[in-house]
Amino acid sequence: MTTDHQQLIVGIGAGARELATEDMILNIGPQHPSTHGVLRLRITLDGERIQTAEPIVGYMHRGAEKLFEVRDFRQIIVLANRHDWLSAFANELGVVLAVERMLGMEVPERAVWARTLLAELNRVLNHLMFLGSYPIEMGAITPIFYAFREREEIQRVMEEISGGRMHYMFNRVGGLKEDLPAGWLGRTRHAVSDVRSRMGDIRNLIAGNEIFHARTRGVGVLSREQILQYGVSGPIARAAGVDFDLRRDEPYLAYGELTVPVVTRKEGDCLARFECLLDQVYVSLDLADACLDRLERLPQGPINQRLPKILKVPEGHTYAWTENPLGINGYYLVSRGEKTPWRLKLRSASYNNIQVLAEILPGNLVADMIAILGSMFFVVGDIDK
């Protein structure tokens, strides 16, 4: 090789090292990224790798908290069950618990156990939706058909008791709308048994799938410190070793009389979050069976309290929180003794959970973004309220 050729090669190598590059800003959404709703992600890319990520929320905001202030305590329920459309019964529950606490009201025992049962059935419905839809985001179509088959079993009994398939409107201040239909407990027990017996189909489709594991193991790792800093809760937090569940640690409804196993993992990655969700379905089915056993032993009696025509809540304030399917929901109620709340502040689980994307997305490849995003198990309406 001649000296001229050597100098040319050296010059090209130096030029390549000094080549100026520019980060690319990419907007993901706001048209349904990963099918969870109208969320927008503003990410900065260096080649295929994410440098920064900013979740931009608010596209579905409808001012629910201000709407609460001009409606009486009965009317609020119809609004409160809509922000997380997969957890409608649980959303209603937080509002009525806060109002009942302000009133110092004791709910009939039959209503307490029925609420606990319905809350766990609603949790199963929520989790099955994500167990079916998350593999689709990874390219696996089949699991959603199995998940929806099981959802339909539970939906059938939920629809029978409330008349609704999504927004149940079955909670009332002081109890439930009406008593359980004749034979409903038996039909519910049969549905719970069928779902439990077939959950193995969903597990078997994914547990041994090498592609699914390759796309999720070690991806999107969330640390315990990040969870505590951002207030992340629910199965996402428990998948990173945060052993906290309000049903066990600060019981409400009938959970104080039940044994609530808390499913945790240590890895904090996408796979751990999915496995936590899957195992929690079994826990909820077991809790539903325990509630059914108790309801069958309880004597017939009232399912709600009689209320005045105009319900006014005494002046004061309270905070009620519940372990919703997606995490902790909080309800801060302030009353001035009128028939409408002066303030009802909603702390929704998805709002905190999604903020941590700014921490876990940087450093990952664009190809892994949807895998991480889907594993956060959020509903955009729950973020935006």
C-alpha positions as CSV (number, residue, x, y, z in Angstrom):
1,M,0.0,0.0,0.0
2,T,1.4,3.4,-1.0
3,T,1.9,6.3,1.5
4,D,-0.9,8.2,-0.3
5,H,-3.4,5.4,0.3
6,Q,-2.4,5.2,3.9
7,Q,-2.9,8.9,4.5
8,L,-6.3,8.7,2.8
9,I,-7.5,5.9,5.0
10,V,-6.3,7.7,8.2
11,G,-8.1,10.9,7.0
12,I,-11.3,9.0,6.5
13,G,-11.1,7.4,9.9
14,A,-10.5,10.7,11.6
15,G,-13.4,12.3,9.8
16,A,-15.7,9.5,10.9
17,R,-14.8,10.0,14.5
18,E,-15.4,13.7,14.2
19,L,-18.7,13.3,12.3
20,A,-21.3,15.5,13.9
21,T,-24.6,13.8,14.9
22,E,-27.9,15.3,15.9
23,D,-30.4,13.9,18.3
24,M,-33.9,13.3,16.9
25,I,-37.0,14.2,18.7
26,L,-39.9,11.8,18.1
27,N,-43.5,12.2,19.1
28,I,-45.3,9.0,19.9
29,G,-49.0,9.7,19.8
30,P,-51.3,11.2,20.9
31,Q,-53.2,8.7,18.8
32,H,-53.4,5.7,21.0
33,P,-49.8,4.6,21.6
34,S,-50.0,0.9,22.5
35,T,-53.8,1.1,22.5
36,H,-54.1,2.4,26.1
37,G,-55.7,5.7,25.2
38,V,-54.7,9.2,24.0
39,L,-51.2,9.5,25.6
40,R,-48.3,11.3,24.0
41,L,-44.7,10.5,24.6
42,R,-42.0,13.0,23.5
43,I,-38.7,11.1,23.2
44,T,-35.2,12.1,22.2
45,L,-33.3,9.5,20.2
46,D,-29.7,8.9,19.6
47,G,-29.9,6.5,16.8
48,E,-32.0,3.6,18.0
49,R,-31.6,4.4,21.7
50,I,-33.8,6.6,23.8
51,Q,-32.0,9.5,25.6
52,T,-34.9,11.2,27.3
53,A,-38.7,10.6,27.5
54,E,-41.4,12.9,28.6
55,P,-45.0,11.7,29.0
56,I,-47.4,14.4,28.0
57,V,-50.8,13.9,29.4
58,G,-54.1,15.8,29.4
59,Y,-55.7,14.9,26.1
60,M,-58.6,13.2,27.7
61,H,-59.0,15.6,30.6
62,R,-62.7,16.4,31.3
63,G,-62.4,18.2,34.6
64,A,-64.0,15.4,36.7
65,E,-63.0,16.9,40.0
66,K,-64.8,20.2,39.2
67,L,-67.8,18.3,37.9
68,F,-68.0,16.6,41.3
69,E,-68.5,19.9,43.0
70,V,-71.8,20.7,41.3
71,R,-73.4,17.3,41.8
72,D,-74.8,15.8,45.0
73,F,-73.3,12.8,46.6
74,R,-75.5,10.4,44.8
75,Q,-74.8,11.9,41.3
76,I,-71.0,11.8,41.8
77,I,-71.0,8.0,41.5
78,V,-72.0,8.1,37.9
79,L,-69.0,10.3,37.1
80,A,-66.5,8.7,39.4
81,N,-66.7,5.2,37.8
82,R,-65.6,6.4,34.4
83,H,-62.0,7.6,34.7
84,D,-60.6,4.0,34.8
85,W,-63.2,2.3,32.6
86,L,-61.7,-1.1,33.5
87,S,-62.3,-0.7,37.3
88,A,-65.7,1.0,37.5
89,F,-66.9,-0.8,40.6
90,A,-63.7,0.0,42.5
91,N,-63.9,3.6,41.5
92,E,-67.5,3.9,42.8
93,L,-66.4,2.2,46.0
94,G,-63.8,4.9,47.0
95,V,-66.4,7.7,46.7
96,V,-69.1,6.0,48.8
97,L,-66.5,4.9,51.5
98,A,-65.4,8.5,51.9
99,V,-69.0,9.8,52.2
100,E,-70.0,7.0,54.6
101,R,-67.0,7.8,56.8
102,M,-68.0,11.5,56.9
103,L,-71.5,10.5,57.9
104,G,-70.3,8.0,60.5
105,M,-72.5,5.4,58.8
106,E,-72.4,1.7,59.4
107,V,-73.1,-0.4,56.3
108,P,-75.1,-3.6,56.6
109,E,-72.8,-6.7,56.9
110,R,-74.4,-8.2,53.8
111,A,-73.5,-5.2,51.8
112,V,-69.9,-5.2,53.1
113,W,-69.3,-8.8,51.9
114,A,-71.1,-8.3,48.6
115,R,-69.0,-5.2,47.9
116,T,-65.8,-7.1,48.7
117,L,-66.9,-9.9,46.3
118,L,-67.8,-7.5,43.5
119,A,-64.5,-5.6,44.0
120,E,-62.5,-8.8,43.5
121,L,-64.5,-9.8,40.4
122,N,-63.9,-6.3,39.0
123,R,-60.2,-6.8,39.7
124,V,-60.2,-10.1,37.7
125,L,-61.9,-8.3,34.8
126,N,-59.3,-5.6,34.8
127,H,-56.3,-8.0,35.0
128,L,-57.7,-10.2,32.3
129,M,-57.9,-7.3,29.9
130,F,-54.2,-6.5,30.3
131,L,-53.2,-10.2,30.3
132,G,-54.8,-10.5,26.9
133,S,-53.8,-7.2,25.4
134,Y,-50.2,-7.0,26.5
135,P,-49.1,-10.0,24.4
136,I,-50.7,-8.4,21.3
137,E,-48.4,-5.4,21.8
138,M,-45.6,-7.9,21.5
139,G,-47.1,-9.6,18.4
140,A,-48.8,-12.5,20.0
141,I,-52.5,-12.5,19.0
142,T,-53.8,-15.7,20.5
143,P,-53.9,-14.9,24.3
144,I,-56.5,-12.2,24.0
145,F,-59.1,-14.7,22.8
146,Y,-58.5,-16.8,25.9
147,A,-58.6,-13.7,28.1
148,F,-61.8,-12.5,26.7
149,R,-63.4,-15.9,27.0
150,E,-62.7,-15.7,30.8
151,R,-63.8,-12.1,31.0
152,E,-67.1,-13.0,29.5
153,E,-67.7,-15.5,32.3
154,I,-67.3,-12.8,34.9
155,Q,-69.0,-10.1,32.8
156,R,-72.1,-12.3,32.6
157,V,-72.6,-12.4,36.4
158,M,-71.7,-8.7,36.8
159,E,-74.2,-7.7,34.2
160,E,-76.9,-9.9,35.8
161,I,-76.5,-8.2,39.2
162,S,-76.1,-4.6,38.0
163,G,-77.4,-4.3,34.5
164,G,-74.1,-2.9,33.2
165,R,-71.1,-4.4,31.5
166,M,-68.7,-1.6,32.1
167,H,-70.2,1.2,34.3
168,Y,-72.0,-0.8,36.9
169,M,-73.6,2.0,39.1
170,F,-74.3,-0.6,41.7
171,N,-72.8,1.1,44.8
172,R,-74.9,3.5,46.8
173,V,-74.1,5.6,49.9
174,G,-75.0,3.2,52.7
175,G,-74.7,-0.1,50.7
176,L,-75.7,-1.4,47.3
177,K,-78.5,-0.6,44.9
178,E,-80.5,-3.8,45.6
179,D,-80.1,-7.3,47.0
180,L,-78.5,-10.2,45.1
181,P,-80.8,-12.0,42.7
182,A,-82.0,-15.5,43.6
183,G,-79.5,-18.1,42.6
184,W,-76.8,-15.5,41.7
185,L,-74.3,-16.8,44.3
186,G,-74.4,-20.2,42.7
187,R,-73.9,-18.9,39.2
188,T,-71.1,-16.7,40.4
189,R,-69.3,-19.6,42.1
190,H,-69.6,-21.6,38.9
191,A,-68.1,-18.7,36.9
192,V,-65.2,-18.3,39.3
193,S,-64.5,-22.1,39.2
194,D,-64.6,-22.1,35.4
195,V,-62.2,-19.2,35.1
196,R,-59.8,-20.7,37.6
197,S,-59.7,-24.0,35.8
198,R,-58.9,-22.3,32.4
199,M,-56.3,-19.7,33.6
200,G,-53.7,-22.3,32.9
201,D,-54.4,-21.9,29.2
202,I,-53.2,-18.3,29.3
203,R,-50.2,-19.1,31.4
204,N,-49.1,-22.0,29.1
205,L,-49.4,-19.8,26.0
206,I,-46.9,-17.4,27.4
207,A,-44.8,-19.1,30.2
208,G,-42.8,-21.2,27.7
209,N,-42.7,-18.6,24.9
210,E,-39.1,-17.8,24.2
211,I,-39.9,-14.7,22.2
212,F,-42.1,-13.2,24.9
213,H,-39.4,-13.8,27.5
214,A,-36.7,-12.4,25.3
215,R,-38.8,-9.2,24.8
216,T,-39.6,-8.7,28.5
217,R,-36.9,-10.3,30.8
218,G,-34.5,-7.6,32.0
219,V,-36.3,-4.9,30.0
220,G,-37.7,-1.7,31.6
221,V,-36.4,-2.5,35.1
222,L,-37.9,-0.3,37.8
223,S,-36.1,0.0,41.1
224,R,-37.6,0.2,44.6
225,E,-36.1,3.7,45.0
226,Q,-37.8,4.9,41.8
227,I,-41.1,3.5,43.0
228,L,-40.9,5.3,46.3
229,Q,-39.9,8.6,44.7
230,Y,-42.8,8.6,42.2
231,G,-45.5,7.1,44.4
232,V,-45.9,4.1,42.1
233,S,-48.3,1.5,43.5
234,G,-50.2,-1.7,42.7
235,P,-48.9,-4.7,40.8
236,I,-46.1,-2.5,39.1
237,A,-44.7,-1.7,42.6
238,R,-45.1,-5.2,43.9
239,A,-43.2,-6.6,40.9
240,A,-40.1,-4.7,42.1
241,G,-40.3,-6.0,45.6
242,V,-42.5,-3.4,47.3
243,D,-44.6,-5.6,49.6
244,F,-47.6,-3.3,50.2
245,D,-51.2,-3.9,49.6
246,L,-54.0,-1.9,51.3
247,R,-56.2,-4.9,51.5
248,R,-53.8,-6.5,53.9
249,D,-52.0,-3.5,55.4
250,E,-54.9,-1.1,56.0
251,P,-58.0,-3.3,55.5
252,Y,-61.3,-1.9,54.5
253,L,-64.6,-3.6,53.6
254,A,-64.3,-7.2,54.7
255,Y,-60.6,-7.6,54.0
256,G,-59.7,-7.5,57.7
257,E,-61.5,-10.9,58.0
258,L,-59.8,-12.4,55.0
259,T,-56.3,-13.7,54.4
260,V,-54.9,-11.6,51.5
261,P,-51.7,-13.1,50.0
262,V,-49.6,-10.4,48.4
263,V,-47.9,-11.4,45.1
264,T,-44.4,-9.9,44.7
265,R,-41.4,-10.2,42.5
266,K,-37.9,-8.8,42.8
267,E,-36.8,-8.3,39.2
268,G,-38.9,-5.2,38.5
269,D,-38.9,-5.8,34.7
270,C,-41.6,-6.2,32.2
271,L,-41.8,-10.0,32.7
272,A,-42.1,-9.6,36.5
273,R,-45.0,-7.1,36.1
274,F,-46.8,-9.5,33.8
275,E,-46.3,-12.4,36.1
276,C,-47.5,-10.4,39.1
277,L,-50.7,-9.6,37.3
278,L,-51.3,-13.2,36.3
279,D,-50.7,-14.5,39.8
280,Q,-53.0,-11.8,41.3
281,V,-55.9,-13.2,39.3
282,Y,-55.7,-16.5,41.2
283,V,-55.6,-14.5,44.5
284,S,-58.7,-12.6,43.6
285,L,-60.5,-15.7,42.6
286,D,-59.7,-17.3,45.9
287,L,-60.9,-14.1,47.8
288,A,-64.1,-14.2,45.7
289,D,-64.7,-17.8,46.8
290,A,-64.2,-16.8,50.5
291,C,-66.8,-14.0,50.0
292,L,-69.2,-16.4,48.4
293,D,-68.8,-18.8,51.4
294,R,-69.6,-16.0,53.8
295,L,-72.5,-14.6,51.9
296,E,-74.1,-18.1,51.7
297,R,-74.0,-18.3,55.5
298,L,-75.3,-14.8,56.2
299,P,-79.0,-14.5,57.0
300,Q,-81.3,-12.5,54.8
301,G,-81.2,-8.8,55.7
302,P,-80.9,-5.3,54.4
303,I,-78.4,-4.5,51.7
304,N,-78.4,-0.7,52.2
305,Q,-79.3,2.1,54.6
306,R,-82.3,4.3,54.2
307,L,-81.2,7.8,53.4
308,P,-83.0,11.2,53.5
309,K,-84.4,12.6,50.3
310,I,-81.7,15.3,50.4
311,L,-78.3,13.9,51.6
312,K,-76.1,16.4,53.3
313,V,-72.7,15.5,54.6
314,P,-71.5,17.2,57.8
315,E,-68.9,19.9,57.7
316,G,-65.3,18.5,57.7
317,H,-62.9,16.5,55.7
318,T,-61.6,12.9,55.3
319,Y,-59.4,10.8,53.1
320,A,-60.3,7.3,51.9
321,W,-58.0,5.2,49.9
322,T,-58.5,1.8,48.2
323,E,-56.4,-0.8,46.6
324,N,-57.8,-0.5,43.0
325,P,-56.8,-3.0,40.4
326,L,-54.1,-0.6,38.9
327,G,-52.9,0.7,42.3
328,I,-53.8,3.0,45.1
329,N,-56.7,5.4,44.6
330,G,-57.3,8.1,47.1
331,Y,-60.3,10.3,47.7
332,Y,-59.9,13.5,49.7
333,L,-63.4,14.8,50.5
334,V,-64.1,18.3,52.0
335,S,-67.6,19.2,52.9
336,R,-69.2,22.5,54.1
337,G,-72.4,20.8,55.3
338,E,-74.1,21.0,51.9
339,K,-75.6,18.5,49.5
340,T,-72.6,18.8,47.2
341,P,-68.9,18.4,48.1
342,W,-66.8,21.6,48.4
343,R,-63.9,19.6,47.1
344,L,-63.3,16.0,46.1
345,K,-59.7,15.4,45.1
346,L,-59.0,12.2,43.3
347,R,-55.6,10.5,43.5
348,S,-55.6,8.0,40.6
349,A,-53.1,5.2,40.4
350,S,-52.2,5.5,36.7
351,Y,-51.2,9.2,37.1
352,N,-48.3,8.4,39.4
353,N,-47.5,5.1,37.6
354,I,-47.0,6.7,34.2
355,Q,-44.7,9.5,35.4
356,V,-42.0,7.0,36.1
357,L,-41.6,6.4,32.3
358,A,-39.3,9.4,32.3
359,E,-36.9,7.3,34.4
360,I,-37.1,3.9,32.9
361,L,-37.4,4.6,29.2
362,P,-34.0,6.4,28.7
363,G,-31.2,3.9,27.8
364,N,-33.6,1.5,26.1
365,L,-34.1,0.8,22.4
366,V,-37.0,2.2,20.5
367,A,-38.1,-1.4,19.8
368,D,-38.5,-2.0,23.6
369,M,-40.5,1.1,24.2
370,I,-43.9,-0.5,23.5
371,A,-43.0,-3.5,25.6
372,I,-42.2,-1.2,28.6
373,L,-45.2,1.1,28.0
374,G,-47.6,-1.8,27.8
375,S,-46.2,-3.4,31.0
376,M,-47.1,-0.3,33.0
377,F,-50.8,-1.4,32.8
378,F,-52.4,2.0,32.8
379,V,-55.6,3.5,31.5
380,V,-55.3,7.0,30.1
381,G,-58.6,8.2,31.5
382,D,-57.3,7.3,34.9
383,I,-54.3,9.6,34.3
384,D,-56.2,12.6,32.8
385,K,-59.5,12.4,34.9
